[in-house]
Amino acid sequence: MAKNVAQSPLERTSHSLAKQCAHEGVMAGAKAAVIASVATAIPTFASVRMLPWARANLNHTAQALIISTVAGAAYFIVADKTVLATARRNSFKNASNIEP
């Protein structure tokens, strides 16, 4: 593909909207992952200290796996929802600008 081909204004705006949409999704996902990590770490660490079963069966690796799994799930769920909501909002905004 040639890199020196000029883009149309519509392609430039759609590309910038896609980058903005992805950036919003990444930021929202990262915030959700941090909140989910803290919300999971506190009860996980507390249960390991207080419950005999958890103390015997949840080593450091298991605790880290629990916390990171929740953080990863929160990131992907929130990022996906944010990207889809932003894309939907942008598609309706662009559809109103087009004359039939």
TIVEXVO-182469 format. One record per residue: x, y, z of N, C-alpha, C, CB in turn; residue number from 0. Coordinates in pm, whole numbers, plus 32768, in hexadecimal, padded with zeros to 4 digits. Glycine has a CB too. Example, Ala and Ser with C-alpha at 12.3 -4.5 7.8 and 13.67 -1.06 7.14 Angstrom:
<sites>
<site n_u="8527" n_v="7DC7" n_w="830C" ca_u="84CE" ca_v="7E3E" ca_w="830C" c_u="8528" c_v="7EB6" c_w="830C" cb_u="846B" cb_v="7E41" cb_w="8389" nr="0"/>
<site n_u="8505" n_v="7F1F" n_w="82C4" ca_u="8557" ca_v="7F96" ca_w="82CA" c_u="850A" c_v="8003" c_w="8313" cb_u="8580" cb_v="7FC4" cb_w="823C" nr="1"/>
</sites>
This chain:
<sites>
<site n_u="8053" n_v="7F8A" n_w="8000" ca_u="8000" ca_v="8000" ca_w="8000" c_u="8057" c_v="807C" c_w="8000" cb_u="7FA2" cb_v="8000" cb_w="8078" nr="0"/>
<site n_u="802B" n_v="80DE" n_w="7FB7" ca_u="8077" ca_v="815B" ca_w="7FAF" c_u="805B" c_v="81B1" c_w="8029" cb_u="8055" cb_v="81A8" cb_w="7F2E" nr="1"/>
<site n_u="80C4" n_v="81E8" n_w="8063" ca_u="80B3" ca_v="823D" ca_w="80D8" c_u="80A1" c_v="82CF" c_w="80B3" cb_u="8128" cb_v="822D" cb_w="8134" nr="2"/>
<site n_u="80BC" n_v="82F3" n_w="8036" ca_u="80B4" ca_v="837E" ca_w="800C" c_u="802C" c_v="83A3" c_w="7FD2" cb_u="811F" cb_v="839B" cb_w="7FA7" nr="3"/>
<site n_u="7FCB" n_v="834B" n_w="7FDC" ca_u="7F46" ca_v="8366" ca_w="7FA7" c_u="7EFC" c_v="83C1" c_w="8008" cb_u="7EF7" cb_v="82E3" cb_w="7F8F" nr="4"/>
<site n_u="7EC2" n_v="842A" n_w="7FD2" ca_u="7E7A" ca_v="848A" ca_w="8027" c_u="7DF6" c_v="844D" c_w="8055" cb_u="7E61" cb_v="850E" cb_w="7FDC" nr="5"/>
<site n_u="7DD3" n_v="8468" n_w="80D1" ca_u="7D54" ca_v="8437" ca_w="8107" c_u="7CE8" c_v="84A1" c_w="80F3" cb_u="7D62" cb_v="8414" cb_w="819E" nr="6"/>
<site n_u="7C6F" n_v="8471" n_w="80E4" ca_u="7C00" ca_v="84CE" ca_w="80DC" c_u="7BE2" c_v="8505" c_w="8167" cb_u="7B82" cb_v="8489" cb_w="809E" nr="7"/>
<site n_u="7B9F" n_v="8577" n_w="8171" ca_u="7B7E" ca_v="85AD" ca_w="81F6" c_u="7B29" c_v="854D" c_w="8249" cb_u="7B35" cb_v="8631" cb_w="81E6" nr="8"/>
<site n_u="7AD2" n_v="8501" n_w="8205" ca_u="7A7E" ca_v="84A1" ca_w="824E" c_u="7AD4" c_v="8434" c_w="828C" cb_u="7A15" cb_v="8464" cb_w="81F1" nr="9"/>
<site n_u="7B39" n_v="8404" n_w="8244" ca_u="7B91" ca_v="839D" ca_w="827A" c_u="7BE2" c_v="83D2" c_w="82F0" cb_u="7BEF" cb_v="8369" cb_w="820D" nr="10"/>
<site n_u="7C0E" n_v="8451" n_w="82E7" ca_u="7C5A" ca_v="848B" ca_w="8355" c_u="7C04" c_v="8497" c_w="83D1" cb_u="7C90" cb_v="8514" cb_w="832E" nr="11"/>
<site n_u="7B89" n_v="84C6" n_w="83C2" ca_u="7B34" ca_v="84D6" ca_w="8438" c_u="7B0D" c_v="844F" c_w="8472" cb_u="7AB6" cb_v="8527" cb_w="8415" nr="12"/>
<site n_u="7AF2" n_v="83EC" n_w="841D" ca_u="7ACE" ca_v="8369" ca_w="8452" c_u="7B45" c_v="8328" c_w="8499" cb_u="7A9A" cb_v="830D" cb_w="83E2" nr="13"/>
<site n_u="7BBC" n_v="833E" n_w="8464" ca_u="7C34" ca_v="8308" ca_w="84A6" c_u="7C4A" c_v="834B" c_w="852D" cb_u="7CB0" cb_v="831A" cb_w="844C" nr="14"/>
<site n_u="7C3A" n_v="83CE" n_w="8533" ca_u="7C4D" ca_v="8413" ca_w="85B3" c_u="7BDF" c_v="83EF" c_w="8616" cb_u="7C50" cb_v="84AB" cb_w="859D" nr="15"/>
<site n_u="7B65" n_v="83DB" n_w="85E5" ca_u="7AF9" ca_v="83AE" ca_w="863F" c_u="7B15" c_v="8323" c_w="8675" cb_u="7A72" cb_v="83B1" cb_w="85F6" nr="16"/>
<site n_u="7B4C" n_v="82CC" n_w="8621" ca_u="7B6C" ca_v="8244" ca_w="864E" c_u="7BDB" c_v="8247" c_w="86B8" cb_u="7B97" cb_v="81ED" cb_w="85D7" nr="17"/>
<site n_u="7C41" n_v="829B" n_w="86A2" ca_u="7CAC" ca_v="82A6" ca_w="8705" c_u="7C76" c_v="82DF" c_w="8789" cb_u="7D1D" cb_v="82FF" cb_w="86D0" nr="18"/>
<site n_u="7C1F" n_v="8343" n_w="8780" ca_u="7BE5" ca_v="837E" ca_w="87F9" c_u="7B8F" c_v="8317" c_w="8842" cb_u="7B90" cb_v="83FB" cb_w="87D6" nr="19"/>
<site n_u="7B42" n_v="82CB" n_w="87F6" ca_u="7AEC" ca_v="8264" ca_w="882F" c_u="7B40" c_v="81FA" c_w="8877" cb_u="7A95" cb_v="8222" cb_w="87C1" nr="20"/>
<site n_u="7BAC" n_v="81CF" n_w="883A" ca_u="7C03" ca_v="816C" ca_w="8878" c_u="7C46" c_v="81A4" c_w="88F4" cb_u="7C6D" cb_v="813C" cb_w="8814" nr="21"/>
<site n_u="7C70" n_v="8221" n_w="88ED" ca_u="7CB2" ca_v="825F" ca_w="8961" c_u="7C52" c_v="8269" c_w="89D8" cb_u="7CE8" cb_v="82EC" cb_w="893C" nr="22"/>
<site n_u="7BD6" n_v="8291" n_w="89BD" ca_u="7B73" ca_v="8297" ca_w="8A29" c_u="7B5C" c_v="820E" c_w="8A66" cb_u="7AED" cb_v="82D0" cb_w="89F5" nr="23"/>
<site n_u="7B58" n_v="81A7" n_w="8A13" ca_u="7B47" ca_v="811F" ca_w="8A45" c_u="7BBB" c_v="80F1" c_w="8A9C" cb_u="7B36" cb_v="80C0" cb_w="89D3" nr="24"/>
<site n_u="7C35" n_v="8112" n_w="8A72" ca_u="7CAB" ca_v="80EC" ca_w="8AC0" c_u="7CAC" c_v="8132" c_w="8B48" cb_u="7D2C" cb_v="810E" cb_w="8A73" nr="25"/>
<site n_u="7C8D" n_v="81B4" n_w="8B47" ca_u="7C8E" ca_v="81FF" ca_w="8BC5" c_u="7C21" c_v="81CD" c_w="8C25" cb_u="7C7A" cb_v="8294" cb_w="8BA9" nr="26"/>
<site n_u="7BA9" n_v="81B6" n_w="8BF1" ca_u="7B3D" ca_v="8184" ca_w="8C47" c_u="7B5D" c_v="80F7" c_w="8C7A" cb_u="7AB7" cb_v="8183" cb_w="8BFA" nr="27"/>
<site n_u="7B96" n_v="80A3" n_w="8C25" ca_u="7BBB" ca_v="801D" ca_w="8C4F" c_u="7C27" c_v="801D" c_w="8CBA" cb_u="7BE9" cb_v="7FCC" cb_w="8BD9" nr="28"/>
<site n_u="7C88" n_v="8076" n_w="8CAA" ca_u="7CF4" ca_v="807E" ca_w="8D0E" c_u="7CBE" c_v="80AC" c_w="8D95" cb_u="7D62" cb_v="80DE" cb_w="8CDE" nr="29"/>
<site n_u="7C65" n_v="810D" n_w="8D94" ca_u="7C29" ca_v="813B" ca_w="8E12" c_u="7BDB" c_v="80CB" c_w="8E54" cb_u="7BCC" cb_v="81B4" cb_w="8DF9" nr="30"/>
<site n_u="7B8E" n_v="8082" n_w="8E05" ca_u="7B40" ca_v="8014" ca_w="8E3C" c_u="7B9A" c_v="7FA5" c_w="8E72" cb_u="7AE2" cb_v="7FDB" cb_w="8DD1" nr="31"/>
<site n_u="7C0A" n_v="7F8B" n_w="8E2F" ca_u="7C67" ca_v="7F24" ca_w="8E5D" c_u="7CA6" c_v="7F49" c_w="8EE2" cb_u="7CD4" cb_v="7F0B" cb_w="8DF4" nr="32"/>
<site n_u="7CC8" n_v="7FC8" n_w="8EF3" ca_u="7D02" ca_v="7FF4" ca_w="8F72" c_u="7C9D" c_v="7FE6" c_w="8FE2" cb_u="7D33" cb_v="8086" cb_w="8F68" nr="33"/>
<site n_u="7C23" n_v="8012" n_w="8FCA" ca_u="7BBA" ca_v="800A" ca_w="9031" c_u="7B9D" c_v="7F77" c_w="9052" cb_u="7B39" cb_v="8051" cb_w="9001" nr="34"/>
<site n_u="7B95" n_v="7F23" n_w="8FEB" ca_u="7B79" ca_v="7E95" ca_w="9003" c_u="7BEB" c_v="7E51" c_w="904D" cb_u="7B5F" cb_v="7E4D" cb_w="8F7E" nr="35"/>
<site n_u="7C66" n_v="7E7B" n_w="9032" ca_u="7CD9" ca_v="7E41" ca_w="9079" c_u="7CD3" c_v="7E5F" c_w="910D" cb_u="7D5D" cb_v="7E75" cb_w="903F" nr="36"/>
<site n_u="7CB7" n_v="7EDA" n_w="912E" ca_u="7CAF" ca_v="7F00" ca_w="91BB" c_u="7C38" c_v="7EBC" c_w="91FD" cb_u="7CA3" cb_v="7F99" cb_w="91CA" nr="37"/>
<site n_u="7BC6" n_v="7EBA" n_w="91B5" ca_u="7B4E" ca_v="7E7E" ca_w="91EE" c_u="7B5D" c_v="7DE7" c_w="9201" cb_u="7AD5" cb_v="7E9A" cb_w="9196" nr="38"/>
<site n_u="7BB3" n_v="7DA8" n_w="91B5" ca_u="7BCB" ca_v="7D18" ca_w="91C4" c_u="7C3C" c_v="7CFB" c_w="9226" cb_u="7BEB" cb_v="7CDA" cb_w="913D" nr="39"/>
<site n_u="7CA1" n_v="7D50" n_w="9227" ca_u="7D16" ca_v="7D36" ca_w="927B" c_u="7CF4" c_v="7D3C" c_w="9310" cb_u="7D84" cb_v="7D9A" cb_w="925C" nr="40"/>
<site n_u="7CA2" n_v="7D9B" n_w="9336" ca_u="7C82" ca_v="7DAB" ca_w="93C4" c_u="7C40" c_v="7D2E" c_w="93FE" cb_u="7C27" cb_v="7E25" cb_w="93D9" nr="41"/>
<site n_u="7BD1" n_v="7CFC" n_w="93C3" ca_u="7B96" ca_v="7C82" ca_w="93FD" c_u="7BEE" c_v="7C05" c_w="93ED" cb_u="7B10" cb_v="7C68" cb_w="93BE" nr="42"/>
<site n_u="7C3D" n_v="7C00" n_w="9381" ca_u="7C95" ca_v="7B8C" ca_w="936F" c_u="7CFE" c_v="7B87" c_w="93DD" cb_u="7CD9" cb_v="7B8F" cb_w="92E5" nr="43"/>
<site n_u="7D41" n_v="7BF6" n_w="93F4" ca_u="7DA7" ca_v="7BF9" ca_w="945E" c_u="7D6A" c_v="7BE6" c_w="94E8" cb_u="7DF4" cb_v="7C7D" cb_w="945A" nr="44"/>
<site n_u="7CF3" n_v="7C20" n_w="94FD" ca_u="7CB2" ca_v="7C10" ca_w="957F" c_u="7C89" c_v="7B7F" c_w="9598" cb_u="7C37" cb_v="7C6C" cb_w="9589" nr="45"/>
<site n_u="7C56" n_v="7B3D" n_w="9531" ca_u="7C2C" ca_v="7AB2" ca_w="9544" c_u="7CA3" c_v="7A57" c_w="955C" cb_u="7BDD" cb_v="7A81" cb_w="94C9" nr="46"/>
<site n_u="7D15" n_v="7A73" n_w="951E" ca_u="7D8C" ca_v="7A20" ca_w="9535" c_u="7DBD" c_v="7A30" c_w="95C4" cb_u="7DFC" cb_v="7A46" cb_w="94D2" nr="47"/>
<site n_u="7DAB" n_v="7AA4" n_w="95FD" ca_u="7DD6" ca_v="7AB8" ca_w="9688" c_u="7D73" c_v="7A7E" c_w="96ED" cb_u="7DEA" cb_v="7B4C" cb_w="96A4" nr="48"/>
<site n_u="7CF0" n_v="7A7F" n_w="96CC" ca_u="7C8A" ca_v="7A5B" ca_w="972F" c_u="7C53" c_v="79CD" c_w="9723" cb_u="7C19" cb_v="7ABA" cb_w="9724" nr="49"/>
<site n_u="7C4C" n_v="7999" n_w="96AA" ca_u="7C0D" ca_v="7915" ca_w="9697" c_u="7C77" c_v="78A8" c_w="968E" cb_u="7BB7" cb_v="7915" cb_w="9617" nr="50"/>
<site n_u="7C69" n_v="7840" n_w="96DF" ca_u="7CCD" ca_v="77D4" ca_w="96DC" c_u="7CD4" c_v="778D" c_w="9654" cb_u="7CAC" cb_v="776E" cb_w="9748" nr="51"/>
<site n_u="7C63" n_v="7779" n_w="9612" ca_u="7C66" ca_v="7737" ca_w="958F" c_u="7CB5" c_v="778A" c_w="952B" cb_u="7BD6" cb_v="7720" cb_w="955B" nr="52"/>
<site n_u="7C9C" n_v="780C" n_w="9527" ca_u="7CE2" ca_v="7864" ca_w="94C8" c_u="7D77" c_v="786A" c_w="94E8" cb_u="7CA5" cb_v="78F1" cb_w="94CB" nr="53"/>
<site n_u="7D98" n_v="786B" n_w="9567" ca_u="7E26" ca_v="786F" ca_w="958D" c_u="7E6D" c_v="77F1" c_w="955E" cb_u="7E35" cb_v="787E" cb_w="9626" nr="54"/>
<site n_u="7E28" n_v="777F" n_w="9568" ca_u="7E67" ca_v="7701" ca_w="9542" c_u="7E6D" c_v="76ED" c_w="94AA" cb_u="7E1C" cb_v="768D" cb_w="9582" nr="55"/>
<site n_u="7E0D" n_v="7723" n_w="9460" ca_u="7E02" ca_v="7701" ca_w="93D2" c_u="7E24" c_v="7773" c_w="9371" cb_u="7D78" cb_v="76D3" cb_w="93B7" nr="56"/>
<site n_u="7E29" n_v="77EE" n_w="939C" ca_u="7E45" ca_v="785D" ca_w="9340" c_u="7ED0" c_v="7895" c_w="935A" cb_u="7DDA" cb_v="78CC" cb_w="934F" nr="57"/>
<site n_u="7F2F" n_v="7867" n_w="930B" ca_u="7FB6" ca_v="789E" ca_w="9318" c_u="7FBC" c_v="7924" c_w="92CD" cb_u="8021" cb_v="783A" cb_w="92E0" nr="58"/>
<site n_u="8033" n_v="795E" n_w="92C7" ca_u="8041" ca_v="79E2" ca_w="9289" c_u="801E" c_v="79E0" c_w="91F5" cb_u="80D0" cb_v="7A15" cb_w="929B" nr="59"/>
<site n_u="803F" n_v="7974" n_w="91B2" ca_u="801F" ca_v="7968" ca_w="9124" c_u="7F89" c_v="7964" c_w="910E" cb_u="8061" cb_v="78EC" cb_w="90E9" nr="60"/>
<site n_u="7F41" n_v="791B" n_w="9161" ca_u="7EB0" ca_v="7914" ca_w="9154" c_u="7E6F" c_v="799B" c_w="9170" cb_u="7E77" cb_v="78AA" cb_w="91B3" nr="61"/>
<site n_u="7EA1" n_v="79E1" n_w="91D1" ca_u="7E6B" ca_v="7A66" ca_w="91F0" c_u="7E81" c_v="7AC5" c_w="917B" cb_u="7EAC" cb_v="7A9F" cb_w="9270" nr="62"/>
<site n_u="7EF9" n_v="7AC3" n_w="9142" ca_u="7F16" ca_v="7B19" ca_w="90CF" c_u="7EC1" c_v="7AF3" c_w="9057" cb_u="7FAA" cb_v="7B11" cb_w="90AC" nr="63"/>
<site n_u="7EA9" n_v="7A71" n_w="9045" ca_u="7E57" ca_v="7A44" ca_w="8FD6" c_u="7DC7" c_v="7A73" c_w="8FE5" cb_u="7E5C" cb_v="79AD" cb_w="8FCA" nr="64"/>
<site n_u="7D91" n_v="7A6C" n_w="905C" ca_u="7D08" ca_v="7A9B" ca_w="9075" c_u="7CFD" c_v="7B2F" c_w="9055" cb_u="7CDF" cb_v="7A80" cb_w="9107" nr="65"/>
<site n_u="7D5A" n_v="7B7E" n_w="9087" ca_u="7D54" ca_v="7C0F" ca_w="9076" c_u="7D69" c_v="7C35" c_w="8FE4" cb_u="7DBD" cb_v="7C55" cb_w="90CF" nr="66"/>
<site n_u="7DC9" n_v="7BF8" n_w="8FA1" ca_u="7DE5" ca_v="7C1D" ca_w="8F16" c_u="7D77" c_v="7BEF" c_w="8EB8" cb_u="7E6B" cb_v="7BE3" cb_w="8EEA" nr="67"/>
<site n_u="7D36" n_v="7B7F" n_w="8ED6" ca_u="7CC7" ca_v="7B51" ca_w="8E83" c_u="7C53" c_v="7BB2" c_w="8E89" cb_u="7C9A" cb_v="7AC6" cb_w="8EAE" nr="68"/>
<site n_u="7C33" n_v="7BE1" n_w="8EFE" ca_u="7BC6" ca_v="7C41" ca_w="8F0E" c_u="7BE9" c_v="7CC5" c_w="8ECA" cb_u="7BA6" cb_v="7C59" cb_w="8FA3" nr="69"/>
<site n_u="7C65" n_v="7CF0" n_w="8ED9" ca_u="7C90" ca_v="7D6D" ca_w="8E99" c_u="7C8B" c_v="7D63" c_w="8E01" cb_u="7D1C" cb_v="7D93" cb_w="8EC6" nr="70"/>
<site n_u="7CB9" n_v="7CF3" n_w="8DCC" ca_u="7CB6" ca_v="7CE0" ca_w="8D3B" c_u="7C28" c_v="7CDA" c_w="8D05" cb_u="7CFF" cb_v="7C62" cb_w="8D15" nr="71"/>
<site n_u="7BD2" n_v="7C94" n_w="8D4B" ca_u="7B46" ca_v="7C8C" ca_w="8D20" c_u="7B04" c_v="7D14" c_w="8D23" cb_u="7AF9" cb_v="7C29" cb_w="8D78" nr="72"/>
<site n_u="7B1C" n_v="7D60" n_w="8D8C" ca_u="7AE2" ca_v="7DE6" ca_w="8D96" c_u="7B15" c_v="7E3F" c_w="8D26" cb_u="7B02" cb_v="7E25" cb_w="8E1E" nr="73"/>
<site n_u="7B97" n_v="7E36" n_w="8D08" ca_u="7BCF" ca_v="7E87" ca_w="8C9C" c_u="7B89" c_v="7E6A" c_w="8C18" cb_u="7C66" cb_v="7E6E" cb_w="8C8F" nr="74"/>
<site n_u="7B82" n_v="7DEC" n_w="8BF2" ca_u="7B4B" ca_v="7DCA" ca_w="8B70" c_u="7AB6" c_v="7DE5" c_w="8B67" cb_u="7B66" cb_v="7D39" cb_w="8B51" nr="75"/>
<site n_u="7A6C" n_v="7DCE" n_w="8BD0" ca_u="79DC" ca_v="7DE7" ca_w="8BCC" c_u="79C2" c_v="7E7D" c_w="8BBE" cb_u="7998" cb_v="7DB1" cb_w="8C4B" nr="76"/>
<site n_u="7A02" n_v="7ECE" n_w="8C10" ca_u="79E9" ca_v="7F5E" ca_w="8C0D" c_u="7A20" c_v="7F9C" c_w="8B8D" cb_u="7A28" cb_v="7FA3" cb_w="8C87" nr="77"/>
<site n_u="7A95" n_v="7F72" n_w="8B60" ca_u="7ACD" ca_v="7FA8" ca_w="8AE4" c_u="7A73" c_v="7F87" c_w="8A6E" cb_u="7B5B" cb_v="7F72" cb_w="8ACD" nr="78"/>
<site n_u="7A41" n_v="7F0E" n_w="8A68" ca_u="79E9" ca_v="7EE6" ca_w="89FA" c_u="7968" c_v="7F36" c_w="89FB" cb_u="79CA" cb_v="7E51" cb_w="8A03" nr="79"/>
<site n_u="792B" n_v="7F44" n_w="8A70" ca_u="78B0" ca_v="7F92" ca_w="8A79" c_u="78C6" c_v="8024" c_w="8A54" cb_u="7876" cb_v="7F88" cb_w="8B06" nr="80"/>
<site n_u="7936" n_v="805C" n_w="8A7D" ca_u="7954" ca_v="80E8" ca_w="8A5F" c_u="796C" c_v="80FC" c_w="89CB" cb_u="79CD" cb_v="8118" cb_w="8AAF" nr="81"/>
<site n_u="79B8" n_v="80A3" n_w="898D" ca_u="79D1" ca_v="80AF" ca_w="88FD" c_u="794F" c_v="80A3" c_w="88AF" cb_u="7A35" cb_v="8044" cb_w="88CE" nr="82"/>
<site n_u="78FB" n_v="8044" n_w="88D3" ca_u="787C" ca_v="8034" ca_w="888C" c_u="7820" c_v="80AB" c_w="88A0" cb_u="7836" cb_v="7FB5" cb_w="88BB" nr="83"/>
<site n_u="781C" n_v="80E1" n_w="891A" ca_u="77C6" ca_v="8156" ca_w="8934" c_u="77F9" c_v="81D0" c_w="88E9" cb_u="77BF" cb_v="8173" cb_w="89CA" nr="84"/>
<site n_u="787B" n_v="81E3" n_w="88E5" ca_u="78B4" ca_v="8255" ca_w="889D" c_u="789E" c_v="8246" c_w="8807" cb_u="7949" cb_v="8264" cb_w="88BB" nr="85"/>
<site n_u="78B0" n_v="81CF" n_w="87D2" ca_u="7898" ca_v="81B8" ca_w="8743" c_u="7806" c_v="81CF" c_w="8720" cb_u="78C3" cb_v="8129" cb_w="871C" nr="86"/>
<site n_u="77AD" n_v="81A1" n_w="8776" ca_u="771E" ca_v="81B6" ca_w="875E" c_u="76FD" c_v="824B" c_w="875F" cb_u="76CA" cb_v="816B" cb_w="87C7" nr="87"/>
<site n_u="7733" n_v="8292" n_w="87C1" ca_u="771A" ca_v="8322" ca_w="87CA" c_u="7751" c_v="836B" c_w="874F" cb_u="775B" cb_v="835C" cb_w="884A" nr="88"/>
<site n_u="77C8" n_v="8345" n_w="8722" ca_u="7802" ca_v="8385" ca_w="86AD" c_u="77B7" c_v="8361" c_w="862D" cb_u="7892" cb_v="835E" cb_w="869F" nr="89"/>
<site n_u="7784" n_v="82E7" n_w="8623" ca_u="773C" ca_v="82C2" ca_w="85AA" c_u="76B8" c_v="830E" c_w="859F" cb_u="7722" cb_v="822B" cb_w="85A7" nr="90"/>
<site n_u="7674" n_v="8325" n_w="860F" ca_u="75F9" ca_v="8373" ca_w="860A" c_u="7616" c_v="8405" c_w="85ED" cb_u="75AC" cb_v="8365" cb_w="868D" nr="91"/>
<site n_u="7685" n_v="8437" n_w="8622" ca_u="76AB" ca_v="84C2" ca_w="8609" c_u="76CB" c_v="84D6" c_w="8576" cb_u="7723" cb_v="84EA" cb_w="8660" nr="92"/>
<site n_u="7713" n_v="8478" n_w="853A" ca_u="7737" ca_v="8483" ca_w="84AC" c_u="76C1" c_v="846B" c_w="8452" cb_u="77A5" cb_v="8422" cb_w="848A" nr="93"/>
<site n_u="7662" n_v="8418" n_w="847B" ca_u="75ED" ca_v="83FB" ca_w="8428" c_u="7594" c_v="8477" c_w="841E" cb_u="759D" cb_v="8384" cb_w="8461" nr="94"/>
<site n_u="7591" n_v="84CA" n_w="8484" ca_u="753D" ca_v="8542" ca_w="847E" c_u="757A" c_v="85AD" c_w="8424" cb_u="7528" cb_v="857A" cb_w="850A" nr="95"/>
<site n_u="75FF" n_v="85A6" n_w="840B" ca_u="7640" ca_v="8608" ca_w="83B6" c_u="762F" c_v="85E9" c_w="8322" cb_u="76D2" cb_v="8611" cb_w="83D8" nr="96"/>
<site n_u="760D" n_v="856D" n_w="8302" ca_u="7601" ca_v="8544" ca_w="8276" c_u="7573" c_v="8562" c_w="8244" cb_u="7622" cb_v="84AD" cb_w="8266" nr="97"/>
<site n_u="756C" n_v="85AB" n_w="81D6" ca_u="74E9" ca_v="85CD" ca_w="819C" c_u="74BD" c_v="855B" c_w="8141" cb_u="74F0" cb_v="8654" cb_w="814D" nr="98"/>
<site n_u="743C" n_v="8534" n_w="8145" ca_u="740E" ca_v="84C8" ca_w="80EB" c_u="73FB" c_v="84F9" c_w="805D" cb_u="738A" cb_v="848D" cb_w="811D" nr="99"/>
</sites>
